Amino acid sequence: MKVIALYSMKGGVGKTASAVNLAYLCARSGSRTLLWDLDPQGAASFHLRIKPELAGGARGLLERKPGKLVKQSDFDNLDLLPADFANRKLDLVFDARQGRKRQVQRLLGPLSDDYDFIFIDAPPGLTLVVENILRAADLVLSPLIPSTLSLRTLDQLSAFVRRPKLRDLTLWVFFSMVDIRRRLHREVMTQSFEQRRDVLRTFIPYASDIERMGVERAPVECFAGRSAGARAYRALWSEVDARLQSDG
């Protein structure tokens, strides 16, 4: 089982759209896939037409077997562990537990036989919940808007994941919400491609079809399969999957 976290220190960078689309494409390829919506806003749950609610809220997540909380989506091979607004208090719940930084890892354990891939839509910021997610993940995919300040944020994230207790974690970055007409966007991407191996070559454009996911409540492939956004996500998943296989 591979655990892939979609994470960004900043919000509004296309993280949830990427989590939903990549999880869908992974499932469509035949892999048993779970998307765990750990962002209290519950946007990934909304996109998959599943109510962002857990029995017992944040505490119920820890007190019940996670498999009992999983919901089937409308798509083959794709399940969802929904969000809950009470997850905004999950830091406090984790902090009161023994092994407070390994709660997500503990919850994932019973699911390992049921899925080939688990995607986690992580909340933004750098919290105890996020540290739990980073400890549990095999790979972090971080969307990045191509700007100077975003590169600074990337440097901060890279430094954080190089900490000794996260040394087995892989971080790959991809550019999101790209406007190729903007000179700055082109320059930042070119510089990053030349200087960093952890930056994926595929980028996600700023496109209206991706914004429509909130209206259609479905992955972009399902309602605009020929669009630039759908093509970009297919290419991104192909690049990620190829790298995963190459790295063993």
NUROVEX-453814 format. One record per residue (C-alpha): residue number from 1; x, y, z. Coordinates in steps of 0.05 Angstrom, whole numbers. Layout:
BEGIN
+-----+--------+--------+--------+
:  nr :     px :     py :     pz :
+-----+--------+--------+--------+
: NUM :      X :      Y :      Z :
...
+-----+--------+--------+--------+
// end
This chain:
BEGIN
+-----+--------+--------+--------+
:  nr :     px :     py :     pz :
+-----+--------+--------+--------+
:   1 :      0 :      0 :      0 :
:   2 :     25 :     69 :    -19 :
:   3 :      3 :    130 :     21 :
:   4 :      4 :    195 :    -20 :
:   5 :    -11 :    261 :     15 :
:   6 :    -33 :    322 :    -23 :
:   7 :     -7 :    379 :     19 :
:   8 :     11 :    452 :     16 :
:   9 :     30 :    500 :     72 :
:  10 :    -16 :    551 :     37 :
:  11 :    -89 :    544 :     17 :
:  12 :   -119 :    562 :    -49 :
:  13 :    -67 :    527 :    -93 :
:  14 :   -109 :    471 :   -123 :
:  15 :    -93 :    419 :    -70 :
:  16 :   -163 :    388 :    -63 :
:  17 :   -177 :    388 :   -138 :
:  18 :   -112 :    351 :   -148 :
:  19 :   -127 :    301 :    -93 :
:  20 :   -195 :    284 :   -123 :
:  21 :   -171 :    280 :   -195 :
:  22 :   -109 :    239 :   -180 :
:  23 :   -146 :    191 :   -135 :
:  24 :   -199 :    182 :   -189 :
:  25 :   -147 :    168 :   -243 :
:  26 :   -111 :    119 :   -197 :
:  27 :   -176 :     82 :   -185 :
:  28 :   -193 :     83 :   -259 :
:  29 :   -128 :     48 :   -274 :
:  30 :   -152 :    -11 :   -232 :
:  31 :   -119 :      3 :   -165 :
:  32 :   -161 :     -3 :   -102 :
:  33 :   -161 :     69 :    -79 :
:  34 :   -182 :    107 :    -17 :
:  35 :   -185 :    183 :    -12 :
:  36 :   -182 :    207 :     60 :
:  37 :   -210 :    277 :     68 :
:  38 :   -174 :    305 :    128 :
:  39 :   -187 :    378 :    112 :
:  40 :   -243 :    403 :    158 :
:  41 :   -272 :    443 :    100 :
:  42 :   -292 :    377 :     68 :
:  43 :   -284 :    400 :     -4 :
:  44 :   -260 :    331 :    -28 :
:  45 :   -321 :    299 :      3 :
:  46 :   -366 :    351 :    -30 :
:  47 :   -334 :    338 :    -98 :
:  48 :   -350 :    264 :    -92 :
:  49 :   -422 :    277 :    -70 :
:  50 :   -412 :    249 :     -1 :
:  51 :   -435 :    286 :     62 :
:  52 :   -374 :    311 :    101 :
:  53 :   -395 :    279 :    167 :
:  54 :   -367 :    225 :    213 :
:  55 :   -405 :    189 :    267 :
:  56 :   -377 :    215 :    332 :
:  57 :   -337 :    270 :    298 :
:  58 :   -263 :    276 :    310 :
:  59 :   -264 :    230 :    371 :
:  60 :   -305 :    179 :    333 :
:  61 :   -250 :    175 :    282 :
:  62 :   -203 :    148 :    335 :
:  63 :   -252 :    107 :    375 :
:  64 :   -284 :     69 :    317 :
:  65 :   -250 :     25 :    265 :
:  66 :   -235 :     71 :    206 :
:  67 :   -261 :     18 :    157 :
:  68 :   -330 :     26 :    186 :
:  69 :   -329 :    100 :    168 :
:  70 :   -309 :     91 :     95 :
:  71 :   -361 :    107 :     42 :
:  72 :   -365 :     82 :    -29 :
:  73 :   -362 :    135 :    -83 :
:  74 :   -399 :    134 :   -149 :
:  75 :   -335 :    110 :   -183 :
:  76 :   -306 :     40 :   -188 :
:  77 :   -248 :     24 :   -141 :
:  78 :   -253 :     92 :   -107 :
:  79 :   -275 :     98 :    -34 :
:  80 :   -276 :    159 :     11 :
:  81 :   -263 :    169 :     85 :
:  82 :   -303 :    233 :     93 :
:  83 :   -284 :    297 :    127 :
:  84 :   -320 :    325 :    187 :
:  85 :   -321 :    398 :    210 :
:  86 :   -302 :    372 :    279 :
:  87 :   -234 :    354 :    249 :
:  88 :   -215 :    426 :    262 :
:  89 :   -205 :    401 :    334 :
:  90 :   -165 :    340 :    314 :
:  91 :   -100 :    371 :    338 :
:  92 :   -127 :    373 :    408 :
:  93 :   -153 :    302 :    404 :
:  94 :    -86 :    276 :    379 :
:  95 :    -48 :    317 :    431 :
:  96 :    -86 :    282 :    487 :
:  97 :    -65 :    213 :    462 :
:  98 :     -4 :    171 :    474 :
:  99 :     38 :    171 :    411 :
: 100 :      6 :    236 :    390 :
: 101 :     48 :    242 :    327 :
: 102 :     31 :    173 :    301 :
: 103 :    -45 :    172 :    305 :
: 104 :    -55 :    176 :    229 :
: 105 :     -5 :    120 :    220 :
: 106 :    -43 :     78 :    270 :
: 107 :   -109 :     91 :    235 :
: 108 :    -81 :     72 :    168 :
: 109 :    -55 :      4 :    193 :
: 110 :   -122 :    -34 :    189 :
: 111 :   -134 :     -8 :    119 :
: 112 :    -69 :    -33 :     89 :
: 113 :    -99 :    -99 :     63 :
: 114 :   -159 :    -65 :     31 :
: 115 :   -125 :    -14 :    -14 :
: 116 :    -67 :     -7 :    -62 :
: 117 :    -64 :     69 :    -55 :
: 118 :    -90 :    117 :     -1 :
: 119 :    -92 :    191 :    -19 :
: 120 :    -97 :    241 :     38 :
: 121 :   -125 :    311 :     26 :
: 122 :    -86 :    345 :     82 :
: 123 :   -106 :    412 :    113 :
: 124 :    -60 :    472 :    100 :
: 125 :    -13 :    500 :    152 :
: 126 :     37 :    462 :    194 :
: 127 :     -1 :    431 :    252 :
: 128 :      2 :    367 :    293 :
: 129 :    -47 :    335 :    245 :
: 130 :     -2 :    353 :    186 :
: 131 :     59 :    325 :    222 :
: 132 :     19 :    261 :    233 :
: 133 :      4 :    258 :    159 :
: 134 :     76 :    270 :    139 :
: 135 :    100 :    215 :    185 :
: 136 :     49 :    166 :    156 :
: 137 :     58 :    183 :     82 :
: 138 :    106 :    151 :     33 :
: 139 :    100 :    209 :    -15 :
: 140 :     78 :    282 :     -9 :
: 141 :     54 :    316 :    -72 :
: 142 :     54 :    391 :    -62 :
: 143 :     20 :    438 :   -112 :
: 144 :     55 :    504 :   -121 :
: 145 :     33 :    568 :   -157 :
: 146 :     95 :    592 :   -197 :
: 147 :    115 :    655 :   -159 :
: 148 :    175 :    679 :   -119 :
: 149 :    139 :    674 :    -52 :
: 150 :    116 :    603 :    -69 :
: 151 :    189 :    583 :    -80 :
: 152 :    205 :    609 :    -11 :
: 153 :    149 :    567 :     17 :
: 154 :    177 :    507 :    -20 :
: 155 :    245 :    518 :     12 :
: 156 :    212 :    519 :     81 :
: 157 :    174 :    454 :     66 :
: 158 :    236 :    420 :     38 :
: 159 :    275 :    438 :    101 :
: 160 :    219 :    411 :    145 :
: 161 :    215 :    343 :    110 :
: 162 :    291 :    335 :    115 :
: 163 :    284 :    328 :    190 :
: 164 :    312 :    261 :    216 :
: 165 :    245 :    231 :    234 :
: 166 :    218 :    245 :    164 :
: 167 :    280 :    222 :    126 :
: 168 :    242 :    165 :     90 :
: 169 :    190 :    214 :     63 :
: 170 :    192 :    233 :    -11 :
: 171 :    170 :    303 :    -32 :
: 172 :    151 :    319 :   -103 :
: 173 :    125 :    387 :   -125 :
: 174 :     82 :    405 :   -185 :
: 175 :     61 :    473 :   -210 :
: 176 :    -14 :    488 :   -206 :
: 177 :    -60 :    543 :   -230 :
: 178 :     -9 :    561 :   -283 :
: 179 :    -23 :    618 :   -332 :
: 180 :     28 :    604 :   -386 :
: 181 :     16 :    674 :   -415 :
: 182 :     49 :    704 :   -353 :
: 183 :    124 :    714 :   -361 :
: 184 :    136 :    705 :   -286 :
: 185 :    101 :    638 :   -287 :
: 186 :    144 :    614 :   -345 :
: 187 :    208 :    639 :   -314 :
: 188 :    195 :    608 :   -246 :
: 189 :    179 :    541 :   -276 :
: 190 :    239 :    541 :   -322 :
: 191 :    285 :    558 :   -264 :
: 192 :    255 :    504 :   -221 :
: 193 :    259 :    450 :   -275 :
: 194 :    333 :    466 :   -284 :
: 195 :    352 :    468 :   -210 :
: 196 :    308 :    417 :   -174 :
: 197 :    297 :    343 :   -186 :
: 198 :    237 :    342 :   -139 :
: 199 :    195 :    386 :   -186 :
: 200 :    152 :    346 :   -234 :
: 201 :    150 :    367 :   -306 :
: 202 :     75 :    365 :   -313 :
: 203 :     37 :    427 :   -292 :
: 204 :    -36 :    440 :   -281 :
: 205 :    -64 :    501 :   -318 :
: 206 :   -110 :    554 :   -290 :
: 207 :   -172 :    529 :   -325 :
: 208 :   -247 :    540 :   -320 :
: 209 :   -262 :    466 :   -328 :
: 210 :   -224 :    451 :   -263 :
: 211 :   -263 :    507 :   -228 :
: 212 :   -328 :    473 :   -252 :
: 213 :   -314 :    413 :   -208 :
: 214 :   -351 :    448 :   -152 :
: 215 :   -412 :    454 :   -197 :
: 216 :   -409 :    385 :   -228 :
: 217 :   -386 :    352 :   -164 :
: 218 :   -342 :    302 :   -201 :
: 219 :   -270 :    295 :   -225 :
: 220 :   -257 :    337 :   -286 :
: 221 :   -246 :    274 :   -328 :
: 222 :   -319 :    256 :   -319 :
: 223 :   -350 :    318 :   -349 :
: 224 :   -295 :    350 :   -391 :
: 225 :   -249 :    293 :   -411 :
: 226 :   -221 :    330 :   -472 :
: 227 :   -205 :    394 :   -435 :
: 228 :   -137 :    421 :   -419 :
: 229 :   -148 :    408 :   -345 :
: 230 :   -166 :    335 :   -356 :
: 231 :   -106 :    324 :   -402 :
: 232 :    -60 :    356 :   -351 :
: 233 :    -84 :    312 :   -294 :
: 234 :    -77 :    249 :   -337 :
: 235 :     -6 :    270 :   -353 :
: 236 :      9 :    285 :   -280 :
: 237 :    -16 :    218 :   -256 :
: 238 :     24 :    183 :   -311 :
: 239 :     87 :    219 :   -289 :
: 240 :     76 :    204 :   -215 :
: 241 :     60 :    131 :   -229 :
: 242 :    121 :    123 :   -273 :
: 243 :    166 :    154 :   -221 :
: 244 :    137 :    110 :   -167 :
: 245 :    151 :     48 :   -208 :
: 246 :    220 :     72 :   -226 :
: 247 :    237 :     85 :   -153 :
: 248 :    212 :     17 :   -134 :
+-----+--------+--------+--------+
// end
